[in-house]
Amino acid sequence: MNGSNRHDVSRNHFMFFQPLGNWRRVSVREQKTAKDWAEEMARLLDKDFPKAEKVVLVCDNLNTHTIASFYEAFSPKQARNYVKRLEIHYTPKHGSWLDAAEIELSILTQQCLDRRIPNIQTLRREVAAWQRRRNASRKGVDWQFTTSKARIKLKRLYPQY
């Protein structure tokens, strides 16, 4: 995810959010290149979920959010090892999983980024403090889109017998 706010210099935020696990991590980067995304994904796999055999990732269709990004950032062997541990699902523009991450970015903006922040070091400290508080509060998502609601709303996608 990317966001820019009232900083003196525009920065990019990578939001990783596990809605049902009440966990999120936000990284602040100077830019959002394929290499930046791959490095953030490596951190997710190595540090956040080191024991997971497979991490299911739901993300948007940004051109840098691809398997090829790993091969840009890492050796072929290391890239292959990361890719084997990922199952990536790209969502439509208005997918509810992305809406959850966007809501988290909005809360970050309201609770932490509602003022000028003079430099990237301060920004990273402020975002890290917000992330710790938010994770400690165990805030998750109150998922209300049930299977029965999906069948009504998305009936055109279900086979007609």
Disulfide bonds with the S-S distance in Angstrom:
none
